[in-house]
Amino acid sequence: MTSEPRLPACEVLPLHSLIRSAEQGIASRVLAKAAGGSLTVFAFDTGQGLTEHSSPFDALVLVTEGALAITVGGATLDATPGTIVRLPATVPHALEAAIPTRMLLVMLR
C-alpha cells in the first residue's frame, strides 16, 4: 500500500484525484486522523482486497467507484457506488474488488 500526505484544509478536491490506482495492487491514503477516528481513501485493482480481519472499533465503507464484495461475519454483501456498509467492532470482515474500485474507510473510536 502507498501513503501520501493528508488532505489539505479549505480546498474543494475531486475524490478521484486524491489517490492513484495501483495496477494489480492496492493504494491507500489517510485523508484525516484524529482521536475520534480516521478517514482513508483506498484504490483496489480487480481481484485485490483486504483479507479477513477485525477491528476494535466500528468502521464505515463508502464505495465511490467500482464494486466490492464485502464479507461481514460470514455474510457476503455487494457494495456499489453510492452505498455504505457498517462493519461492527470485533466482527471479522474482508473485501475484494470485482472491478477497479475506490472507497472511503471511516474508522470510528
N, C-alpha and C positions, 0 to 999 in steps of 0.2 A: 504494500500500500504506500502511496505517496502522501506527503504532507506539505502544505503551503501556509503562508501567513494567514491569520484570522481575517474575518470580514472587516473592511474599513467602515468607519462610522459615517453617518449622514450622507450616504450615497444611494442612489437607485441603481441596482445592478440586475441584469437578467440572470436568472438562476442557471441557465445553460452555460454562462460564461465563467462560473465560479470553479469549475473543475474540468480537467481534460480527461477524456476517456483513455483507458489503458488497454491496448489491444491484447486480447487473451488474458486479461487480468482485472484487477480491482484498484480503483483510485479513491482516496478519501481526503477530505479537508475539513478541519474544525473551523466553523464559522464563528462560534461564540462559546465561551465556557465561563461558568460562574458557580458559586456554592450550591445553587439550586439545580444545576444540571448543565447540559451542553447541547449544541446543535451542530451536526456534522452532515456534510453532503457526501454521497457516495456515487461512483460510476462503476457499473459492472458490465463486462463484455458477456456475450451469450455463453451460458453454461457456468458462469462464475457465480460465487456466492459466499456465504458465511456458514461454516459447519455448525452443528448443534452446540449450543452453549446456553448459559443462563446469566442473568444479571441480578444483583441485589435490589435493583430499582426498576420501576415501570419504564417502558420505552414506547415511543410512538414512531411508526414508519409511515412516511408520506411519499407515495410514488409520484414522481413528476414526469417521467418518460419511461416507456417500455412496459415490461410485465414481470412480476415476481411471483414465484411460488413460495409462500411463507408457511412453514410448519411450526405450529404452536401447540405444545402439549400433545403431539401426535396427530393433530388435525391439520390438513393442508388447505390453505386459502389462496385464491388467486387475486393478486392486487395489481391494479392497473392505474394509469394516470388519473389523478384527482381523488384517489382513495386513501384511507388512513387505517392503520391496524395498530391496536394497542397490544403490546407484549407485556403481560403481567410479570412482576418481580418474581424471581425464583423458578418460573416455568421455563423448561427447555424450549428453545426455538432455533430455527435455521432458515436460510433463504437461498434461492437460486434464481438467476435471471434467465427467463425463457428467450429473451432477445436483449440487445444492448439496453441497459436500464439505468436510470438515475433516481435517487431517493434522498430524502432528508430524514435523518435519525435524530429524534429529540429524546435525550435521556433526562429523566426527572429524578430528583433526590427527595 
